[in-house]
């Protein structure tokens, strides 16, 4: 029987693009977001970004990233509380 994933690890539905794990970036500061996107891509990962919790919800309805990097203070809520609400 398969071992359950550790808490906070979304392995079952994690999306990969061309075999590359998908990183979701949740950051409201555009310049910071663009810089982090470039670094993530340079390291060989695919990346999708959201700038607020509403956008993040829309993305999570469609895909489950392998990794989530999130800001704590967002314009429409708290990143840590949001993390606790994810499946």
C-alpha positions as semicolon CSV with decimal commas, in nm:
position;residue;x (nm);y (nm);z (nm)
1;X;0,000;0,000;0,000
2;X;0,124;0,349;-0,090
3;X;0,248;0,565;0,195
4;X;0,044;0,884;0,243
5;X;0,209;1,210;0,143
6;X;0,346;1,420;0,428
7;X;0,120;1,706;0,539
8;X;0,124;1,993;0,294
9;X;0,255;1,783;0,004
10;X;0,019;1,772;-0,292
11;X;0,154;1,472;-0,481
12;X;-0,156;1,299;-0,617
13;X;-0,264;1,571;-0,861
14;X;0,062;1,761;-0,894
15;X;0,108;1,901;-1,242
16;X;0,423;1,864;-1,444
17;X;0,489;2,041;-1,771
18;X;0,717;1,847;-2,004
19;X;0,825;1,639;-1,704
20;X;0,920;1,950;-1,505
21;X;0,752;2,009;-1,168
22;X;0,521;2,311;-1,168
23;X;0,589;2,581;-0,910
24;X;0,307;2,817;-0,816
25;X;0,414;3,159;-0,699
26;X;0,170;3,368;-0,496
27;X;0,316;3,719;-0,473
28;X;0,140;4,056;-0,504
29;X;0,446;4,271;-0,574
30;X;0,488;4,257;-0,953
31;X;0,866;4,325;-0,960
32;X;0,932;4,064;-0,692
33;X;0,708;3,818;-0,874
34;X;0,888;3,870;-1,206
35;X;1,229;3,828;-1,041
36;X;1,126;3,507;-0,863
37;X;0,968;3,372;-1,184
38;X;1,296;3,428;-1,370
39;X;1,498;3,255;-1,096
40;X;1,259;2,959;-1,083
41;X;1,266;2,918;-1,462
42;X;1,645;2,951;-1,467
43;X;1,660;2,658;-1,227
44;X;1,463;2,451;-1,478
45;X;1,113;2,459;-1,333
46;X;0,783;2,563;-1,485
47;X;0,605;2,843;-1,300
48;X;0,257;2,987;-1,278
49;X;0,185;3,303;-1,078
50;X;-0,105;3,458;-0,890
51;X;-0,105;3,807;-0,744
52;X;-0,384;3,761;-0,491
53;X;-0,585;3,488;-0,323
54;X;-0,871;3,512;-0,572
55;X;-0,633;3,440;-0,861
56;X;-0,476;3,157;-0,661
57;X;-0,819;3,001;-0,605
58;X;-0,886;3,008;-0,980
59;X;-0,554;2,838;-1,052
60;X;-0,612;2,571;-0,786
61;X;-0,949;2,488;-0,946
62;X;-0,760;2,387;-1,260
63;X;-0,426;2,251;-1,142
64;X;-0,230;2,142;-0,838
65;X;0,131;2,262;-0,843
66;X;0,416;2,051;-0,712
67;X;0,538;2,343;-0,500
68;X;0,373;2,657;-0,366
69;X;0,578;2,965;-0,280
70;X;0,363;3,227;-0,116
71;X;0,371;3,574;0,028
72;X;0,236;3,614;0,379
73;X;0,078;3,959;0,342
74;X;-0,148;3,979;0,037
75;X;-0,402;4,245;-0,062
76;X;-0,698;4,014;-0,002
77;X;-0,579;3,801;0,289
78;X;-0,309;3,617;0,477
79;X;-0,093;3,363;0,291
80;X;-0,042;3,142;0,596
81;X;-0,415;3,117;0,663
82;X;-0,471;3,045;0,294
83;X;-0,217;2,762;0,307
84;X;-0,410;2,607;0,594
85;X;-0,728;2,599;0,383
86;X;-0,575;2,409;0,091
87;X;-0,672;2,043;0,044
